[in-house]
Amino acid sequence: MAKKKSKLKIEQAAPKPGISKKKIALLVMALIILIVGAYLFLPAPTGEVVLNEKNSEIYSLLVAGGINESMVDATQQRVMIQYDLPEELDKEASWYFAMGAAAASSPESEKIIVQALVGGNPTEKVSVKTKDVLDYLARNITDLEFVNRFEFG
């Protein structure tokens, strides 16, 4: 009988399995404090939208040339143009037009990358140095020299 009493006392002294209501309440309070603290100390968005004028200028030139659906991203390092190829325009001719628009609007960019989409499917990417496009437009290099400077990939 002494064994039963000591066993009963041990069982009563052992903590119950699971998380207690106190621990849950503490976790919820800690979470609330973290959320409120983050809200108070994170900077608020300014609500300002900064447009890249180069993108708008290149896009406008593309639309003027008949390329109505395009994505343009101009940076100091490169100008990336991806567009839906109009049915009446040859793919290779569209490359020249897009490259010319990019070079005219963003001559300080190092490289121009163009990619036509035909039926929603991307074709090869063509890249060339902006300097080479400007040289071609100024007729300082021939058609063959210009085409040989294209990089496909």
C-alpha positions in Angstrom: 0.0 0.0 0.0 2.9 2.4 0.6 3.9 1.9 -3.0 0.5 3.0 -4.2 0.6 6.2 -2.2 4.1 7.2 -3.4 3.2 6.4 -7.0 0.0 8.5 -6.7 2.0 11.4 -5.3 4.6 11.2 -8.1 1.8 11.2 -10.7 0.1 14.2 -9.1 3.4 16.1 -9.0 4.3 15.6 -12.7 3.3 18.4 -15.1 0.4 17.7 -17.4 1.4 17.3 -21.1 0.6 20.1 -23.5 0.8 23.9 -23.4 -0.9 25.6 -20.5 -3.3 28.6 -21.0 -0.8 30.8 -19.3 1.9 30.0 -21.8 -0.5 30.6 -24.7 -1.5 34.0 -23.3 2.2 34.9 -22.9 3.0 33.9 -26.4 0.0 35.9 -27.8 1.0 39.0 -25.8 4.7 38.7 -27.0 3.4 38.4 -30.6 1.2 41.5 -30.2 4.1 43.5 -28.7 6.4 42.5 -31.6 3.8 43.5 -34.2 3.0 46.8 -32.6 6.8 47.5 -32.2 7.5 46.7 -35.8 4.6 48.9 -36.9 5.9 51.8 -34.9 9.5 51.6 -35.9 9.4 50.6 -39.6 9.4 53.6 -41.9 6.1 54.4 -43.6 5.9 54.2 -47.4 6.2 57.6 -49.0 3.5 56.9 -51.6 5.8 58.5 -54.2 6.1 56.8 -57.5 9.2 57.6 -59.4 9.0 57.1 -63.2 12.0 56.4 -65.3 11.8 59.0 -68.1 14.1 56.9 -70.3 11.6 54.0 -70.2 8.7 56.3 -71.2 10.7 57.9 -74.0 11.8 54.5 -75.4 8.3 53.1 -75.1 6.9 56.1 -76.9 9.3 55.7 -79.8 8.4 52.0 -80.0 4.6 52.8 -80.1 5.3 55.5 -82.8 7.0 52.7 -84.9 4.1 50.3 -84.5 5.3 48.2 -81.6 2.3 48.8 -79.2 2.9 46.1 -76.6 6.3 46.3 -75.0 8.2 46.2 -71.7 11.2 48.6 -71.3 13.7 48.8 -68.5 16.5 51.3 -69.0 19.5 51.5 -66.5 23.1 52.7 -66.8 24.3 49.2 -67.4 21.7 48.1 -70.1 18.4 48.8 -71.8 16.1 45.7 -71.9 13.2 45.7 -74.4 10.8 42.9 -74.8 7.8 43.3 -77.1 5.0 41.6 -79.0 6.1 41.4 -82.6 3.4 43.0 -84.8 2.4 40.8 -87.7 3.3 43.4 -90.3 6.9 43.7 -89.0 9.9 41.4 -89.7 11.6 40.2 -86.5 15.1 41.3 -87.6 13.9 44.7 -88.7 12.2 45.1 -85.4 15.5 44.5 -83.6 17.1 47.4 -85.5 14.2 49.7 -84.8 14.1 48.8 -81.0 17.9 49.1 -80.8 17.8 52.5 -82.5 15.0 53.7 -80.2 17.0 52.6 -77.1 20.3 54.1 -78.3 18.6 57.4 -79.2 16.9 57.7 -75.8 19.6 56.2 -73.6 23.0 56.7 -75.2 24.7 56.4 -71.8 23.6 52.8 -71.3 26.4 50.2 -72.0 24.3 47.6 -73.7 20.9 47.1 -75.4 19.1 43.8 -75.2 16.0 43.1 -77.3 13.6 40.2 -77.5 10.5 39.8 -79.6 7.6 37.7 -78.6 5.9 35.8 -81.5 2.5 34.5 -80.5 3.3 35.1 -76.9 6.5 32.9 -77.1 9.9 34.5 -76.7 12.4 34.4 -79.5 16.1 34.7 -79.1 17.6 37.6 -77.1 19.8 39.8 -79.1 22.3 42.2 -77.4 24.7 44.7 -78.7 26.8 47.5 -77.2 25.1 50.9 -77.4 28.2 52.4 -78.9 28.0 50.0 -81.8 24.3 51.0 -82.4 25.3 54.7 -82.4 28.2 53.9 -84.7 25.9 52.1 -87.1 23.3 54.9 -87.0 26.1 57.4 -87.8 27.3 55.1 -90.6 30.7 54.6 -89.1 30.3 50.8 -89.4 28.8 48.7 -92.2 25.7 46.5 -92.0 27.9 43.4 -91.9 30.1 44.8 -89.1 27.1 45.8 -87.1 25.4 42.3 -87.4 28.7 40.6 -86.5 28.7 42.5 -83.2 25.3 41.0 -82.1 25.4 38.5 -79.3 22.6 35.9 -79.2 21.5 34.2 -76.0 
